[in-house]
């Protein structure tokens, strides 16, 4: 799934952009306005997408003078599906946090392209898991496998889990492991304090 733009999983890129914008504001837009607000799309492509969506009834076309304006048809039986798709990233993160919260003492952070908002359909979902010192390796592997499987089931994307302990992460910071820079730059807390606070404090002890 394209987690950054979930509608692209079920609609063409231009149609997905049009629906995303129309779902975000219950008002009329001209073709030119939608074209300006959309991620790269030609004006011709936007017109074509809006025509198809209007033919399907998902978009209402209203004429004002010689210009056509477009508005999402919130009464369409498929409109709830559009809104669900728009909200899919938020729902995914909620599920991820809920799954992690079931495991006591576990710190977790989303990093990589999904955290940066730069993911595409083929992107992996990168998650850092920080276990208490003394956690058995087998238990760590089981948690990572379960979470990876859940991510795959929820999104179709591969879950890449980086598992470590608090002391191991502290050692990685001490030796300036490049992966720590990635955590600092990207990480979004799923369970635990902000990553900058964690790395700069004694909370890894």
SEKE-26698 format. One record per residue (C-alpha): residue in one letter; x, y, z. Coordinates in Angstrom, 2 decimals, padded with zeros to 5 digits. Example, Ala and Ser with C-alpha at 12.3 -4.5 7.8 and 13.67 -1.06 7.14 Angstrom:
<site residuo="A" xx="012.30" yy="-004.50" zz="007.80"/>
<site residuo="S" xx="013.67" yy="-001.06" zz="007.14"/>
This chain:
<site residuo="X" xx="000.00" yy="000.00" zz="000.00"/>
<site residuo="X" xx="001.12" yy="003.54" zz="-000.61"/>
<site residuo="X" xx="000.96" yy="004.60" zz="003.05"/>
<site residuo="X" xx="001.70" yy="008.23" zz="002.24"/>
<site residuo="X" xx="-001.10" yy="008.40" zz="-000.34"/>
<site residuo="X" xx="-003.37" yy="005.41" zz="000.37"/>
<site residuo="X" xx="-005.95" yy="006.33" zz="-002.27"/>
<site residuo="X" xx="-003.36" yy="005.54" zz="-004.94"/>
<site residuo="X" xx="-003.76" yy="001.89" zz="-003.98"/>
<site residuo="X" xx="-007.33" yy="001.88" zz="-005.32"/>
<site residuo="X" xx="-007.39" yy="004.75" zz="-007.82"/>
<site residuo="X" xx="-005.13" yy="006.23" zz="-010.47"/>
<site residuo="X" xx="-002.58" yy="008.74" zz="-009.13"/>
<site residuo="X" xx="-004.45" yy="011.77" zz="-010.49"/>
<site residuo="X" xx="-007.86" yy="010.52" zz="-009.38"/>
<site residuo="X" xx="-006.38" yy="009.81" zz="-005.95"/>
<site residuo="X" xx="-005.03" yy="013.35" zz="-005.69"/>
<site residuo="X" xx="-008.37" yy="014.84" zz="-006.75"/>
<site residuo="X" xx="-010.27" yy="012.75" zz="-004.21"/>
<site residuo="X" xx="-007.76" yy="013.53" zz="-001.46"/>
<site residuo="X" xx="-008.24" yy="017.27" zz="-001.95"/>
<site residuo="X" xx="-012.02" yy="017.05" zz="-002.31"/>
<site residuo="X" xx="-012.30" yy="014.87" zz="000.80"/>
<site residuo="X" xx="-010.36" yy="017.45" zz="002.79"/>
<site residuo="X" xx="-012.71" yy="020.37" zz="002.16"/>
<site residuo="X" xx="-016.46" yy="020.36" zz="001.55"/>
<site residuo="X" xx="-016.36" yy="023.13" zz="-001.03"/>
<site residuo="X" xx="-016.13" yy="023.62" zz="-004.77"/>
<site residuo="X" xx="-012.85" yy="023.67" zz="-006.67"/>
<site residuo="X" xx="-012.07" yy="024.63" zz="-010.23"/>
<site residuo="X" xx="-009.94" yy="022.34" zz="-012.37"/>
<site residuo="X" xx="-007.12" yy="024.87" zz="-012.14"/>
<site residuo="X" xx="-007.30" yy="024.97" zz="-008.33"/>
<site residuo="X" xx="-007.21" yy="021.18" zz="-008.07"/>
<site residuo="X" xx="-004.33" yy="021.07" zz="-010.52"/>
<site residuo="X" xx="-002.32" yy="023.53" zz="-008.41"/>
<site residuo="X" xx="-003.02" yy="021.66" zz="-005.17"/>
<site residuo="X" xx="-002.33" yy="018.20" zz="-006.53"/>
<site residuo="X" xx="001.03" yy="016.50" zz="-006.54"/>
<site residuo="X" xx="002.50" yy="016.41" zz="-010.08"/>
<site residuo="X" xx="-000.37" yy="016.09" zz="-012.53"/>
<site residuo="X" xx="-001.03" yy="017.71" zz="-015.87"/>
<site residuo="X" xx="-004.05" yy="019.94" zz="-016.34"/>
<site residuo="X" xx="-005.28" yy="017.55" zz="-019.04"/>
<site residuo="X" xx="-004.85" yy="014.60" zz="-016.68"/>
<site residuo="X" xx="-006.79" yy="016.37" zz="-013.94"/>
<site residuo="X" xx="-009.66" yy="017.18" zz="-016.34"/>
<site residuo="X" xx="-009.78" yy="013.56" zz="-017.47"/>
<site residuo="X" xx="-009.76" yy="012.26" zz="-013.89"/>
<site residuo="X" xx="-012.54" yy="014.62" zz="-012.82"/>
<site residuo="X" xx="-014.67" yy="013.63" zz="-015.81"/>
<site residuo="X" xx="-014.38" yy="009.96" zz="-014.86"/>
<site residuo="X" xx="-015.12" yy="010.65" zz="-011.19"/>
<site residuo="X" xx="-018.12" yy="012.80" zz="-012.14"/>
<site residuo="X" xx="-019.40" yy="010.05" zz="-014.45"/>
<site residuo="X" xx="-019.14" yy="007.63" zz="-011.51"/>
<site residuo="X" xx="-021.03" yy="010.06" zz="-009.29"/>
<site residuo="X" xx="-018.24" yy="010.43" zz="-006.74"/>
<site residuo="X" xx="-017.77" yy="014.06" zz="-007.74"/>
<site residuo="X" xx="-020.47" yy="016.64" zz="-008.42"/>
<site residuo="X" xx="-019.84" yy="018.93" zz="-011.39"/>
<site residuo="X" xx="-021.39" yy="022.39" zz="-011.11"/>
<site residuo="X" xx="-021.33" yy="025.01" zz="-013.87"/>
<site residuo="X" xx="-020.77" yy="028.65" zz="-012.95"/>
<site residuo="X" xx="-020.92" yy="030.64" zz="-016.14"/>
<site residuo="X" xx="-018.55" yy="029.01" zz="-018.61"/>
<site residuo="X" xx="-016.49" yy="027.24" zz="-015.96"/>
<site residuo="X" xx="-017.05" yy="023.92" zz="-014.24"/>
<site residuo="X" xx="-016.43" yy="023.44" zz="-010.54"/>
<site residuo="X" xx="-016.14" yy="020.17" zz="-008.65"/>
<site residuo="X" xx="-017.13" yy="019.00" zz="-005.19"/>
<site residuo="X" xx="-016.96" yy="015.61" zz="-003.50"/>
<site residuo="X" xx="-020.34" yy="013.87" zz="-003.41"/>
<site residuo="X" xx="-020.55" yy="012.97" zz="000.27"/>
<site residuo="X" xx="-023.90" yy="011.23" zz="-000.28"/>
<site residuo="X" xx="-022.39" yy="008.65" zz="-002.64"/>
<site residuo="X" xx="-022.41" yy="005.11" zz="-001.23"/>
<site residuo="X" xx="-018.68" yy="004.88" zz="-001.92"/>
<site residuo="X" xx="-017.76" yy="008.14" zz="-000.19"/>
<site residuo="X" xx="-017.15" yy="006.50" zz="003.21"/>
<site residuo="X" xx="-014.61" yy="004.27" zz="001.44"/>
<site residuo="X" xx="-012.88" yy="007.37" zz="000.07"/>
<site residuo="X" xx="-012.68" yy="008.91" zz="003.54"/>
<site residuo="X" xx="-011.42" yy="005.63" zz="005.00"/>
<site residuo="X" xx="-008.68" yy="005.48" zz="002.38"/>
<site residuo="X" xx="-007.67" yy="009.09" zz="003.05"/>
<site residuo="X" xx="-007.39" yy="008.26" zz="006.78"/>
<site residuo="X" xx="-005.56" yy="004.95" zz="006.27"/>
<site residuo="X" xx="-002.15" yy="006.24" zz="007.41"/>
<site residuo="X" xx="-003.63" yy="007.48" zz="010.69"/>
<site residuo="X" xx="-005.49" yy="004.20" zz="011.23"/>
<site residuo="X" xx="-002.32" yy="002.23" zz="010.50"/>
<site residuo="X" xx="-000.30" yy="004.19" zz="013.07"/>
<site residuo="X" xx="-003.08" yy="003.75" zz="015.64"/>
<site residuo="X" xx="-003.01" yy="-000.01" zz="015.11"/>
<site residuo="X" xx="000.76" yy="-000.05" zz="015.33"/>
<site residuo="X" xx="000.74" yy="001.86" zz="018.62"/>
<site residuo="X" xx="-002.02" yy="-000.35" zz="020.04"/>
<site residuo="X" xx="-000.12" yy="-003.52" zz="019.14"/>
<site residuo="X" xx="003.08" yy="-002.25" zz="020.76"/>
<site residuo="X" xx="001.22" yy="-001.02" zz="023.87"/>
<site residuo="X" xx="000.21" yy="-004.59" zz="024.64"/>
<site residuo="X" xx="003.85" yy="-005.42" zz="025.35"/>
<site residuo="X" xx="005.00" yy="-004.00" zz="028.67"/>
<site residuo="X" xx="008.28" yy="-002.08" zz="028.81"/>
<site residuo="X" xx="008.81" yy="-001.98" zz="025.05"/>
<site residuo="X" xx="009.93" yy="001.27" zz="023.41"/>
<site residuo="X" xx="009.18" yy="001.63" zz="019.71"/>
<site residuo="X" xx="009.84" yy="004.16" zz="016.95"/>
<site residuo="X" xx="008.87" yy="004.44" zz="013.31"/>
<site residuo="X" xx="011.73" yy="005.61" zz="011.10"/>
<site residuo="X" xx="012.76" yy="005.59" zz="007.45"/>
<site residuo="X" xx="010.69" yy="006.68" zz="004.45"/>
<site residuo="X" xx="007.30" yy="006.11" zz="006.09"/>
<site residuo="X" xx="008.27" yy="008.30" zz="009.06"/>
<site residuo="X" xx="009.58" yy="011.00" zz="006.69"/>
<site residuo="X" xx="006.39" yy="010.97" zz="004.63"/>
<site residuo="X" xx="008.34" yy="009.92" zz="001.54"/>
<site residuo="X" xx="007.20" yy="006.32" zz="001.15"/>
<site residuo="X" xx="005.85" yy="004.73" zz="-002.03"/>
<site residuo="X" xx="003.81" yy="001.57" zz="-002.55"/>
<site residuo="X" xx="006.89" yy="-000.69" zz="-002.44"/>
<site residuo="X" xx="008.43" yy="000.91" zz="000.66"/>
<site residuo="X" xx="009.18" yy="-001.15" zz="003.74"/>
<site residuo="X" xx="007.87" yy="-000.03" zz="007.13"/>
<site residuo="X" xx="010.92" yy="000.44" zz="009.37"/>
<site residuo="X" xx="010.38" yy="000.08" zz="013.11"/>
<site residuo="X" xx="012.93" yy="000.32" zz="015.91"/>
<site residuo="X" xx="012.13" yy="-001.84" zz="018.94"/>
<site residuo="X" xx="014.06" yy="-001.27" zz="022.18"/>
<site residuo="X" xx="013.77" yy="-004.05" zz="024.74"/>
<site residuo="X" xx="014.74" yy="-004.08" zz="028.38"/>
<site residuo="X" xx="018.20" yy="-005.47" zz="029.06"/>
<site residuo="X" xx="018.04" yy="-009.15" zz="029.82"/>
<site residuo="X" xx="015.17" yy="-009.85" zz="027.44"/>
<site residuo="X" xx="015.72" yy="-013.26" zz="025.86"/>
<site residuo="X" xx="016.75" yy="-013.18" zz="022.19"/>
<site residuo="X" xx="014.02" yy="-015.65" zz="021.37"/>
<site residuo="X" xx="011.40" yy="-013.37" zz="022.90"/>
<site residuo="X" xx="012.77" yy="-010.39" zz="020.98"/>
<site residuo="X" xx="012.61" yy="-012.35" zz="017.73"/>
<site residuo="X" xx="009.05" yy="-013.48" zz="018.42"/>
<site residuo="X" xx="007.86" yy="-009.92" zz="019.02"/>
<site residuo="X" xx="009.61" yy="-008.68" zz="015.87"/>
<site residuo="X" xx="008.13" yy="-011.49" zz="013.77"/>
<site residuo="X" xx="004.63" yy="-010.88" zz="015.12"/>
<site residuo="X" xx="004.83" yy="-007.14" zz="014.47"/>
<site residuo="X" xx="006.25" yy="-007.66" zz="010.98"/>
<site residuo="X" xx="003.41" yy="-010.06" zz="010.19"/>
<site residuo="X" xx="000.81" yy="-007.58" zz="011.44"/>
<site residuo="X" xx="002.28" yy="-004.80" zz="009.30"/>
<site residuo="X" xx="002.16" yy="-007.06" zz="006.25"/>
<site residuo="X" xx="-001.46" yy="-008.01" zz="006.98"/>
<site residuo="X" xx="-002.60" yy="-004.43" zz="007.57"/>
<site residuo="X" xx="-000.84" yy="-002.79" zz="004.62"/>
<site residuo="X" xx="000.72" yy="-005.33" zz="002.26"/>
<site residuo="X" xx="004.10" yy="-003.71" zz="002.98"/>
<site residuo="X" xx="007.04" yy="-005.53" zz="004.49"/>
<site residuo="X" xx="007.80" yy="-004.69" zz="008.10"/>
<site residuo="X" xx="011.53" yy="-004.30" zz="008.71"/>
<site residuo="X" xx="012.13" yy="-004.50" zz="012.45"/>
<site residuo="X" xx="015.39" yy="-003.34" zz="014.05"/>
<site residuo="X" xx="015.50" yy="-004.95" zz="017.49"/>
<site residuo="X" xx="017.94" yy="-003.87" zz="020.17"/>
<site residuo="X" xx="018.22" yy="-003.50" zz="023.93"/>
<site residuo="X" xx="018.74" yy="-000.32" zz="025.91"/>
<site residuo="X" xx="022.39" yy="-001.09" zz="026.59"/>
<site residuo="X" xx="023.03" yy="-002.08" zz="022.97"/>
<site residuo="X" xx="021.51" yy="001.17" zz="021.77"/>
<site residuo="X" xx="023.65" yy="003.07" zz="024.25"/>
<site residuo="X" xx="026.72" yy="001.35" zz="022.77"/>
<site residuo="X" xx="025.57" yy="002.22" zz="019.24"/>
<site residuo="X" xx="025.34" yy="005.88" zz="020.27"/>
<site residuo="X" xx="028.82" yy="005.74" zz="021.84"/>
<site residuo="X" xx="030.46" yy="004.35" zz="018.71"/>
<site residuo="X" xx="028.54" yy="006.71" zz="016.39"/>
<site residuo="X" xx="026.81" yy="003.92" zz="014.50"/>
<site residuo="X" xx="025.31" yy="005.45" zz="011.30"/>
<site residuo="X" xx="021.92" yy="003.87" zz="012.04"/>
<site residuo="X" xx="021.62" yy="006.16" zz="015.07"/>
<site residuo="X" xx="021.72" yy="009.18" zz="012.75"/>
<site residuo="X" xx="018.75" yy="007.71" zz="010.91"/>
<site residuo="X" xx="016.88" yy="007.33" zz="014.19"/>
<site residuo="X" xx="017.68" yy="010.92" zz="015.20"/>
<site residuo="X" xx="016.62" yy="012.29" zz="011.83"/>
<site residuo="X" xx="013.44" yy="010.34" zz="011.20"/>
<site residuo="X" xx="012.07" yy="008.58" zz="014.25"/>
<site residuo="X" xx="008.47" yy="009.08" zz="015.35"/>
<site residuo="X" xx="007.65" yy="007.73" zz="018.80"/>
<site residuo="X" xx="005.16" yy="004.86" zz="018.85"/>
<site residuo="X" xx="005.83" yy="004.00" zz="022.50"/>
<site residuo="X" xx="008.24" yy="006.02" zz="024.60"/>
<site residuo="X" xx="009.65" yy="009.55" zz="024.82"/>
<site residuo="X" xx="010.77" yy="011.51" zz="021.75"/>
<site residuo="X" xx="013.84" yy="009.82" zz="020.28"/>
<site residuo="X" xx="016.03" yy="012.90" zz="020.83"/>
<site residuo="X" xx="015.11" yy="012.88" zz="024.51"/>
<site residuo="X" xx="015.82" yy="009.17" zz="024.78"/>
<site residuo="X" xx="019.21" yy="009.33" zz="023.07"/>
<site residuo="X" xx="020.32" yy="012.39" zz="025.03"/>
<site residuo="X" xx="019.18" yy="011.21" zz="028.45"/>
<site residuo="X" xx="019.82" yy="008.38" zz="030.82"/>
<site residuo="X" xx="016.56" yy="006.68" zz="029.91"/>
<site residuo="X" xx="018.47" yy="003.98" zz="028.02"/>
<site residuo="X" xx="020.12" yy="002.90" zz="031.25"/>
